[in-house]
Amino acid sequence: MNLISRGAGITGQSVCSFKSYEVFGPTLQVHVSIDSASSWQYEMMMNVTLLKAFVLFVPAGLLLWHSLVMRNRRIPWSALQLIGAVFLVIVVLAHVCEALRLFPWMDWGAERSPGHYLDLSSAVLGLTLLPTAYVIRFITRVASNKSSKL
């Protein structure tokens, strides 16, 4: 009986297994070979990723809350700040999904995958829009203070 028909087998130090995915028709079998030491390291790395994501969720959530408060006060440029904060929360949620292995079709952590591009584009937009909104708000505040003194 060959390894493909069995679906799983042990060769030397590495554990070989197959995972089946139903892709609109025939079953797609993917061969995964992980030894026990690297499997343990992978699990630890995912736990660290989850911990980092939860720690970063606190400042991202506070930024989102602050942006919502500013948006309710109808402060100019607060929509830009809110959109930037939402993108940073998306980055944190992408890392939570990566650590918990949610949505495996996104192929989290791999280059040129939908998960990578979602994470990268959200980080770039969040780290661009949020500071831009703060700078514009600061400039308009300084300009209004100068005009009120005259």
C-alpha positions as a printed NumPy array, in Angstrom:
array([[  0.   ,   0.   ,   0.   ],
       [  1.57 ,   3.272,  -1.012],
       [  1.604,   6.464,   1.023],
       [ -0.966,   8.236,  -1.134],
       [ -3.651,   5.602,  -0.72 ],
       [ -3.077,   5.322,   3.037],
       [ -3.327,   9.068,   3.593],
       [ -0.728,   9.106,   6.371],
       [  2.541,   7.456,   7.22 ],
       [  5.725,   7.769,   9.207],
       [  9.093,   8.015,   7.509],
       [ 12.164,   8.29 ,   9.746],
       [ 11.885,  11.197,  12.137],
       [  9.258,  13.111,  10.208],
       [  5.534,  12.616,  10.416],
       [  3.838,  12.74 ,   7.02 ],
       [  0.171,  13.428,   6.653],
       [ -2.291,  14.421,   3.988],
       [ -4.981,  17.022,   4.242],
       [ -7.958,  16.913,   1.904],
       [ -9.754,  20.009,   0.659],
       [-12.957,  19.965,  -1.37 ],
       [-12.519,  22.452,  -4.208],
       [-15.7  ,  22.6  ,  -6.3  ],
       [-15.501,  19.002,  -7.383],
       [-12.719,  16.454,  -6.898],
       [-10.807,  16.303,  -3.655],
       [ -7.433,  18.026,  -3.621],
       [ -4.822,  16.25 ,  -1.492],
       [ -1.936,  18.276,  -0.109],
       [  1.164,  16.567,   1.279],
       [  2.445,  18.061,   4.542],
       [  5.675,  16.828,   6.096],
       [  6.574,  18.205,   9.524],
       [  8.926,  16.656,  12.051],
       [  7.985,  16.733,  15.717],
       [ 10.528,  19.394,  16.737],
       [  9.49 ,  21.856,  14.049],
       [  5.814,  21.147,  14.793],
       [  6.379,  22.149,  18.424],
       [  8.261,  25.287,  17.313],
       [  5.44 ,  26.137,  14.918],
       [  2.866,  25.803,  17.716],
       [  4.936,  28.054,  19.99 ],
       [  5.334,  30.603,  17.196],
       [  1.572,  30.668,  16.663],
       [  0.966,  31.122,  20.403],
       [  3.414,  34.04 ,  20.431],
       [  1.677,  35.508,  17.377],
       [ -1.674,  35.253,  19.129],
       [ -0.269,  36.876,  22.265],
       [  1.225,  39.738,  20.246],
       [ -2.058,  40.223,  18.405],
       [ -4.034,  40.441,  21.645],
       [ -1.495,  42.856,  23.154],
       [ -1.656,  45.064,  20.044],
       [ -5.445,  44.914,  20.07 ],
       [ -5.483,  47.176,  23.152],
       [ -3.86 ,  50.243,  21.511],
       [ -5.613,  49.592,  18.195],
       [ -8.951,  49.345,  19.989],
       [ -8.245,  52.529,  21.943],
       [ -7.375,  54.341,  18.723],
       [-10.615,  53.105,  17.18 ],
       [-12.621,  54.201,  20.242],
       [-10.956,  57.643,  20.232],
       [-11.642,  57.994,  16.512],
       [-15.308,  57.116,  17.042],
       [-15.59 ,  59.746,  19.796],
       [-13.992,  62.369,  17.554],
       [-16.287,  61.387,  14.691],
       [-19.355,  61.861,  16.905],
       [-18.136,  65.364,  17.811],
       [-18.076,  66.245,  14.084],
       [-14.416,  67.267,  14.176],
       [-12.955,  67.821,  10.682],
       [-10.703,  65.056,   9.393],
       [-12.054,  62.615,  11.957],
       [-13.359,  60.334,   9.195],
       [ -9.795,  59.964,   7.905],
       [ -8.646,  59.139,  11.424],
       [-11.467,  56.617,  11.836],
       [-10.627,  54.851,   8.564],
       [ -6.951,  54.639,   9.579],
       [ -7.872,  53.157,  12.963],
       [-10.154,  50.596,  11.291],
       [ -7.285,  49.489,   9.047],
       [ -5.038,  49.008,  12.098],
       [ -7.721,  46.867,  13.757],
       [ -7.883,  44.818,  10.53 ],
       [ -4.121,  44.209,  10.851],
       [ -4.599,  42.93 ,  14.398],
       [ -7.52 ,  40.724,  13.364],
       [ -5.454,  39.323,  10.477],
       [ -2.78 ,  38.266,  12.96 ],
       [ -5.414,  36.661,  15.197],
       [ -6.724,  34.728,  12.18 ],
       [ -3.165,  33.68 ,  11.317],
       [ -2.467,  32.425,  14.84 ],
       [ -5.766,  30.543,  15.113],
       [ -5.496,  29.255,  11.518],
       [ -8.865,  30.687,  10.544],
       [ -9.677,  30.99 ,   6.843],
       [ -6.909,  28.648,   5.605],
       [ -7.601,  29.63 ,   1.984],
       [ -6.074,  33.046,   2.812],
       [ -2.709,  31.278,   3.326],
       [ -1.671,  33.536,   6.201],
       [  2.037,  34.317,   6.467],
       [  2.96 ,  33.203,   2.962],
       [  4.248,  35.721,   0.45 ],
       [  1.982,  36.647,  -2.445],
       [ -1.109,  35.28 ,  -0.74 ],
       [ -4.428,  37.044,  -0.114],
       [ -3.709,  37.082,   3.632],
       [ -0.341,  38.719,   3.105],
       [ -1.778,  41.41 ,   0.858],
       [ -4.686,  42.077,   3.221],
       [ -2.274,  42.457,   6.132],
       [  0.228,  44.564,   4.186],
       [ -2.265,  46.902,   2.554],
       [ -4.162,  47.417,   5.821],
       [ -0.933,  48.218,   7.664],
       [  0.213,  50.686,   4.994],
       [ -3.169,  52.43 ,   4.819],
       [ -3.596,  52.503,   8.605],
       [ -0.096,  53.838,   9.223],
       [ -0.602,  56.459,   6.515],
       [ -4.151,  57.683,   7.148],
       [ -4.082,  57.826,  10.942],
       [ -0.974,  60.052,  11.292],
       [ -2.106,  62.152,   8.33 ],
       [ -5.393,  62.87 ,  10.097],
       [ -3.584,  63.806,  13.314],
       [ -1.174,  66.122,  11.452],
       [ -4.002,  67.822,   9.555],
       [ -5.971,  68.227,  12.779],
       [ -2.922,  69.749,  14.478],
       [ -2.286,  72.141,  11.578],
       [ -5.912,  73.294,  11.496],
       [ -5.894,  73.781,  15.279],
       [ -2.719,  75.879,  15.12 ],
       [ -4.101,  77.895,  12.203],
       [ -7.377,  78.563,  14.038],
       [ -5.503,  79.622,  17.192],
       [ -3.378,  82.077,  15.157],
       [ -6.438,  83.549,  13.421],
       [ -8.312,  83.959,  16.714],
       [ -5.398,  85.906,  18.244],
       [ -5.465,  88.472,  15.43 ]])
